[in-house]
Amino acid sequence: MWWVYTIAVVIIGLDQLTKLWIVQNMELGEQITVVENVFYLTSHRNTGAAWGILEGQMVFFYIITAVVIGFVIYYIQKHAKDSNLIGVSLALVLGGAIGNFIDRLFRKEVVDFFDVYLGSYDYPIFNIADSALVVGVILIFIGTILDERNQKRSKNA
């Protein structure tokens, strides 16, 4: 089960290294074009959650994140040994949660930089930790659906 925590540590490391690069090499608001009209690196800071929800509520985020991390570690210990998919999912969620938690703790804001345009829609700027969280949650849903399907097949067999 050590591999689950290894994935989380890799996510945290990538997240923090990319954020450090952004902070050291880009001015706040500066934008680098990667793919014109589609993808940019934009130096941005967020004191809230996605889309700036609950902006400035750091104590709330400290408490919620600590609780989430506790639950994720509990579920890793309980379920990761039974399913590689759930293990990877929880590792991504854990790494993402800790990555943004480190920012909130030490910077009092989260460093975001991936800036994506979907047609005329400017998707909220995000980072590696956010990406890991979203992918992890999606994989948890997929794992849950697959697990339920397998349980139904076992009952019918």
N, C-alpha and C positions, 0 to 999 in steps of 0.2 A: 504493500500500500504506500510505500515511500514515494513511488512514482507520481502519485497524485499531488503530494506536496512539492515535488520537484517541478511539476508543470506550473503550479501556483507561483513558486519562486522565480521561474523563468519569466512568467507574465509580469510579475512585480518588477523584475530587473529591466526588462524591455521598456515597460511603462515609465519607470523612473529615469532611465537613460535618455529616452526620447524627450521627455519633459525637460530634463536638464539641458539638452541640446537646444531646445526651443528658447528656454529662458536665457541661456548664455549667448545665443547667436541671432536672435530676432527681437526687434522692438515690439512692444505691445501694439497690436493692430497691424503689424507688418504682414504682408501676404506674398507668398512665393507660388507662382503658377506651376502646377505639375501637368495638368491637362486643361487647356483653355476651356472655360465655360462649364467645367465638370468637377475638377478636383484641384484644391489649393492647400497649401500649408499656411495657416493663419494663426498668428500668436494671439491667444485669447485667454482670459481668466474668468472663472465662474465661481461665485460664492454660494451658489444654490445647487439644486439637482438639475436633471434634464430640463432644457428650455428655461433655465433660470428659476424654476419653481422653488419656493421657500428660500429665496435669496437672503444670505446673511445669517441663517439659523444654524450656526456651527455646533452649538451644544446639542441640538436635536440630531444633527448628522453624526456626531460622536457617539451618542447613545444608540441610535439605530444601527450604525455600522458595527459597533461592538456586539450588539445582539445578533445581527446577521452573521458575522464572523463566527460567533459561538455556535449558532445553529448549523452553519455549513460544516464546521469541524466535526460536530456531533454526527451529522449525516454522512460525512466522509468515513468516519470510524464505523458507522453502522451499515452503510450500503455500498461503499465503493468496492469492497472486496467481492461483492456479488455481481457487479456489472461494470465493465470497463467504460461504457458510455456514460453511466452516472458518475463514475470516478472522474472522467475528463470534464464533464459538465460542472461538477462541484469544484474542481480545481480551477477552472476558468472563472467561476463566480468568486471563489476565495481570492484569487490573484487580483481580479478587478476591484473587488471591494477594498482590499488592503492597499492597492496602488493609489486609489483616490483618497483613502483614509490618511495615508502618509502626506499627501498634499494638504489636506485640510488641517492636519495636525501641525505641520511645520511651515506651511506657506499661508495658511488661513484662507486659501482659495485653491481651486483645481485648475491646472494648466491644461488647456484644450488646444488642438491645432489641426485636426483633420477637418477640412471644410469642403463639403460636397454639395453640388447643385444637381438636382433632379429636374431637368427642364428649367422652369422658372422658379422652382421651389429651392430655397437655400436651407438645406437640412441643418439643424443645430450643430455647431462645432463640437467635436468629440475627441477622445484620445484612445490609447490602447486599452487602458483599464475599462473604459466604457464599452469598447468593442468586445472585450473578453466577457464582461457581464452579460451583454445582450446575447452573444453566441452561447454562453453557458446556460442561460435561462431557456433559450430555444431548444438546446439539446436536452435539457431536463424534461421539457414538454414531450419531445420526441421519445425519450427513454420511457417516460410514464405511459405514453400511448402504446409503445411496443410491449412493455411489461404487462399491461392490461390485456392486450391481444394474446400474448403468450399464456397468461393465466386462463383466459377463456378457452383457448385451444386445449390446455391441459385438462380442464374440467370436462370438455366434450370428448376427449379421447378415451 
